[in-house]
Amino acid sequence: MEENKSKSKAGISIAMILLAIVIGFGFVIGLTQTSGANNLNTNKSEFSNYSFDENGTLLAYIGDKTEIEIPATYSLSSQVENVEMNSSSIYTLIDKANRLGIKSYSIENKTGNYQDEWGNTYYQELYTLSYKKRQVIEGTDYKVTAIGSGAFQNNVNITSVVIPNTVTTIADNAFSGCTKLAHVNMPEELQRIEHGAFMNCQKLQNIELPDTVNYIGGQAFQNCDAFTTINIPTGISEIYDMTFYNCDNIFTIEIPSNVRMIYSQAFYYCRNLTNLTLHEGLERIENSAFYNCRALTNVSLPSTLYYLGQNSFYNCPLLSTVYLNNEWNVPDMSGLAFSNAYIQRIYVNDSIYDQIINYGNWANYSSKIYKLSEI
């Protein structure tokens, strides 16, 4: 009898253990499925944080992620949803609508008296812009080819961005004011970086620009303090106004032979710029292009140069020696290009020495101009 009871208890114990294993296994599966569903919902939710048009342009991002990998493709659902934006300024709403590429919308004036939760009446100027849009979903109907104007502007959350290789254009102010943005993976076929695209990205570290880039707009990298060096792609022919303005920590810059013009204040206040290489092919350096580059000690100007703007190398206290490699023509100089208090020697080819000491604003440095043969 006792033996049967023991066998019965053993059977119950084994059954209970097996049941616990099954329940536990089911719980794990359920947990995994729930986790998978949550991830799926997270992905869907994240996709809906992007706004795209039907031309492949990323118009805006409203999510709160710090590390972003922009999708290369997307689709738009057939479902149309109503969207509203509120502001105390009608002009702010119109500007935002234009930036988001919204063509058809209505604006309602809701200015008037309102009550707070305690019953107090207050006056508020309020406008509501309404429009219809198709929801962004995962898919391959459209290829992302451009980061739109102001798409991430003043986003203080993002720290890194991976831009897909399908993108060829980064529009004006696309990432301006992203003060925590440190890392950007540039697309391999990028062609254009528009005005102010990365302005005031103070933590943005050195980025590698592909040679496919053929245009960099003015102020594109202004106040990018973390840069220590920058590669100028071989497709660039002009460096526009204030492109690298106040990039404090740039140490080395090489201007390739394809660059013909450096515009006003392009490298203004690059105070730690020590190594500057200007290749043959450069024709014009405009006003204040290298103003207050306080670490420069010497500069060699290419023989192709025919114009040197006012203050182009002014207030560079360590710049004591300049080499001018022109053999037959003397470049025009608008105003004073160098600080007379700092410049000590300007070496020129023997063939233009007699001409340059009496030529235009060069005559202001006549006592400091020497023949290359005297080195």
C-alpha positions, 0 to 999 in steps of 0.5 A: 500500500505504501509502495503504491502511495509513493509511486502515485506521489512520484507520478504527480510530482513528475506531472507537475514538473512537466506542466511547469516546464510547459507553462514556463516554455509557453511563458517564454514564447509569449514573452518573446512574441510580445517583445517582438510585437513591441519591437515591430510596433516601435519600428512602425512608430519610428517610421511614422516619426518621419515626414516624406514627400512623393519626390524622395525628400525627407521633410521632417523628423519628430522622434526623440531618438539620439542615434538615427539611421535614416531609411533608404526607402519608404512607402505612403499608406493609402489612408489619409489623416488630418494634421493640425499645427498651432502657433501664435504666429500665422507667419510661423505656420506658413513658413513651416508649411513651406518647409514641409512642402505642404501645398494645400492647407487651411488656417483658422484664426482661433484668437480669443479668450480662453479659460485655464483649469482653475477657471481664470480667463486669459487672452491668447492669439492662436492660429491653427493650420490644417492639412491632409497627408498620407502616413509614412510606412515601411516599404520600397515605393520611394527612394530617399534622395534628399534631406530637406530644408531644416529637416533636423534643424535645432534637434538637440537630442540626436548624437549620430546620423547614418545617411543612406547612400541613396541621398544626393542632396543635403538641403539648407539648414538640414542639421543646423543647430544640432548641438549634440550631433557628433557623428555623421556617415555621409552617403557615397554618392552625395553631390550637394551640401546646401547653405548652413546645412551643418551650421552650429553643430559644435560637437560634429567631429571630422567627416569624410566628404566623398569626391562626388560632392560638387557643391558646398554652400556658404556657412555649411560648416560654420561654428563646427568647433570640433573639426581638426581637419577637413577634406575638400572634395576634388569636385569643388571649384568654389568655397563660398562665404563663411563655409568654415567660419569660426571652426576653431580647431581646424589644424590642417587645410589643403585646397586642391587644384580644382578650387578656383575661388575662396570667397569672403570669410570662408576660413575666418577665425580658424584660430588654430589653423597651422598648415595651409596648402594652396595648390596651383589653379587657385585664382581668387582669394576674397576679403577676409578669407583667412582673417584672424587665423592666428596660428599661421606662420607662412603662406605660399601663394600659387602662380595662378593667383590673380586677385587677393582681397582686402584683409584676406590674411589680416590679423594673423600675428604669427604670419611673418613670411609669404611666398608669391610664386607668380612669374609674370603677372602681379595679382591685384590686391584690394586694400591691405591683405596682410597686417603690416605690424606682423608681416616681415618678408614677402618673397617674389620671383625676380621677374616681377620684383621691380614691378610689384614694389610700386604696384597698387597696394603691394607698394605698402609692403615695398620695404618687406618685399624680397627676391626669391633668389635672396633666400 
